[in-house]
């Protein structure tokens, strides 16, 4: 079996930017008290790949009983973007990712699929010098399983030749929904959530590269 296609989540997989977003959400809700801010962070960490739009709608309903309008959701998302954009642009890269992209992008097909809004992730990728490595960069408001199916259909990809690299349950869900291989990027935030996960795990791209080779040797 041969790997030909890889879908990458962004935060926590390409950039070490999970903590930056966690703290931005905390900062936004701290005016309502530490208890609410802590619950916001807890929910965010358990639902890392869910779009910010869905999170804001959930929190406003859960904590304040508000069914907020699309306009208000956009306002909250813009406030969050202003807090977090530069932090993500300048966050450290996941160890080995740039070398991995440089080594394989002419031999494999790469896409980004993320919960970050498409317009924002395009800016981040451009500022980090990553755009040329990817055939497409796709984010919210569409969900990840929408993008996996969209790319499979539009590029006529074979599911058995396609991997999803992620660190959140939404990444695993999208991979499962589209019948793709999945590899988990481990971090402190997802340790408990994926305690029972038995598949491929990696902490850096040097490890991932070795594990992918071993994985496909075992499955021949």
Order of alpha helices (4+ residues) and beta strands (2+ residues): beta-alpha-alpha-alpha-alpha-alpha-beta-alpha-beta-alpha-beta-alpha-beta-beta-alpha
